[in-house]
Amino acid sequence: MNAIADLIPHSGSMVLLDRIIDYDDQGVTAELVVRDDGLLGDDQSVPAWVGIEYMAQTIAAYAGVMATQVNEPIRLGFLLGTRRYSSNVAVFKVGSTLTIRVKNIMQDDNLGVFDCRILGEGVDVTANLNVYQPPLNKP
């Protein structure tokens, strides 16, 4: 399996995921350890709304895995919106391990809807994310 940075159109400290645990044609399960680098939180915690970015990067990793399987380039995607974001916590504690699972529930050539969940010790976050990926420009 490729490194996360090889699968998503992010680099450096904006790559928030640590690894892919599993994937199939319908989705990806990824993992991360909440960081204290100050990028999105402080040395104690990261706001739970950052879970939207964790979910979006996991969707990007899914798109990256699917693209590499058919020898296509990694493409930029856009988060269009989030529906029903529900979190049982206000923050993610620095140093905690989170598992993010995204499942493709609807997709056409450019639009997709994903059922997403973040789990960790005492953490349960769910949402549906709507995403857009511009068409691949083929010569």
C-alpha positions as CSV (number, residue, x, y, z in Angstrom):
1,M,0.0,0.0,0.0
2,N,1.2,3.5,-0.8
3,A,2.0,6.1,1.8
4,I,-0.9,8.4,2.6
5,A,1.0,11.4,1.1
6,D,1.2,9.4,-2.2
7,L,-2.6,9.0,-2.2
8,I,-4.0,12.5,-1.4
9,P,-3.3,15.9,-2.9
10,H,-1.8,17.3,0.4
11,S,1.7,17.5,1.6
12,G,3.8,18.2,4.7
13,S,1.9,18.9,7.9
14,M,-1.5,19.0,6.1
15,V,-1.3,15.2,5.7
16,L,-3.3,14.4,8.9
17,L,-3.8,10.6,8.4
18,D,-1.1,8.2,9.5
19,R,-2.0,5.0,7.7
20,I,-4.7,3.1,5.8
21,I,-5.8,0.0,7.8
22,D,-8.1,-1.5,5.1
23,Y,-9.9,-0.7,1.9
24,D,-12.2,-2.2,-0.6
25,D,-14.3,-1.0,-3.6
26,Q,-16.8,0.7,-1.3
27,G,-14.5,2.6,1.2
28,V,-11.4,3.0,3.3
29,T,-10.5,2.7,7.0
30,A,-7.7,4.9,8.1
31,E,-6.0,5.8,11.4
32,L,-4.3,8.7,13.0
33,V,-2.9,9.9,16.2
34,V,-4.2,13.4,17.2
35,R,-1.2,15.7,16.9
36,D,-0.2,18.6,19.1
37,D,1.6,20.6,16.3
38,G,-0.8,23.6,16.8
39,L,-1.9,23.4,13.2
40,L,-5.6,22.7,14.1
41,G,-5.6,22.8,17.9
42,D,-3.2,23.2,20.8
43,D,-1.0,21.0,22.9
44,Q,-4.0,19.5,24.7
45,S,-6.7,19.0,22.1
46,V,-8.1,19.5,18.6
47,P,-11.7,20.7,18.2
48,A,-14.1,17.9,17.1
49,W,-15.1,19.9,14.0
50,V,-11.6,19.0,12.6
51,G,-13.2,15.5,12.2
52,I,-14.7,16.9,9.0
53,E,-11.1,17.3,7.6
54,Y,-10.1,13.8,8.9
55,M,-13.1,12.4,7.1
56,A,-12.4,14.4,3.9
57,Q,-8.8,13.2,3.8
58,T,-10.0,9.6,4.2
59,I,-12.3,10.1,1.3
60,A,-9.3,11.5,-0.7
61,A,-7.3,8.4,0.3
62,Y,-10.2,6.3,-1.0
63,A,-10.1,8.2,-4.3
64,G,-6.3,7.8,-4.4
65,V,-6.5,4.1,-3.9
66,M,-9.1,3.8,-6.6
67,A,-7.1,5.9,-9.0
68,T,-3.9,3.9,-8.5
69,Q,-5.7,0.7,-9.2
70,V,-6.5,1.9,-12.7
71,N,-3.2,3.8,-13.2
72,E,-4.8,7.3,-13.1
73,P,-3.2,10.3,-11.4
74,I,-4.2,11.5,-8.0
75,R,-6.7,14.3,-8.4
76,L,-7.8,17.2,-6.4
77,G,-11.3,16.9,-4.8
78,F,-13.6,19.4,-3.1
79,L,-15.8,19.1,0.0
80,L,-19.2,20.4,-1.0
81,G,-20.9,20.0,2.3
82,T,-21.6,18.0,5.4
83,R,-24.9,16.6,6.6
84,R,-25.8,15.4,10.0
85,Y,-22.4,15.9,11.7
86,S,-22.8,14.4,15.1
87,S,-20.1,14.2,17.7
88,N,-20.3,12.9,21.3
89,V,-17.1,15.0,22.2
90,A,-16.2,18.6,21.8
91,V,-12.5,17.9,21.3
92,F,-10.1,15.1,20.4
93,K,-7.4,14.6,23.0
94,V,-3.8,15.0,21.7
95,G,-2.2,11.6,21.6
96,S,-5.4,9.6,21.2
97,T,-5.8,7.2,18.3
98,L,-8.7,7.7,16.0
99,T,-10.0,5.3,13.3
100,I,-11.9,6.8,10.4
101,R,-14.1,4.8,8.1
102,V,-15.7,6.2,5.0
103,K,-18.1,4.3,2.8
104,N,-19.2,5.4,-0.6
105,I,-23.0,5.4,-0.6
106,M,-23.5,7.2,-4.0
107,Q,-21.2,8.3,-6.7
108,D,-21.3,9.3,-10.3
109,D,-18.5,10.6,-12.5
110,N,-17.8,13.7,-10.4
111,L,-20.1,13.7,-7.3
112,G,-20.0,11.4,-4.3
113,V,-21.8,11.0,-1.0
114,F,-19.9,9.2,1.8
115,D,-21.1,7.8,5.1
116,C,-18.3,8.6,7.6
117,R,-17.5,7.6,11.1
118,I,-14.7,8.4,13.6
119,L,-14.1,6.0,16.5
120,G,-11.7,6.2,19.4
121,E,-11.6,5.7,23.1
122,G,-14.8,7.5,24.2
123,V,-15.2,9.0,20.7
124,D,-18.0,8.4,18.2
125,V,-18.5,10.9,15.4
126,T,-20.7,10.4,12.3
127,A,-21.5,12.5,9.2
128,N,-22.3,12.3,5.6
129,L,-20.0,14.2,3.3
130,N,-20.7,15.4,-0.2
131,V,-17.7,15.7,-2.4
132,Y,-16.9,16.8,-6.0
133,Q,-14.0,15.7,-8.1
134,P,-13.4,17.6,-11.4
135,P,-13.2,15.4,-14.5
136,L,-9.9,14.0,-15.5
137,N,-8.6,16.0,-18.5
138,K,-7.7,13.4,-21.1
139,P,-5.9,14.4,-24.3
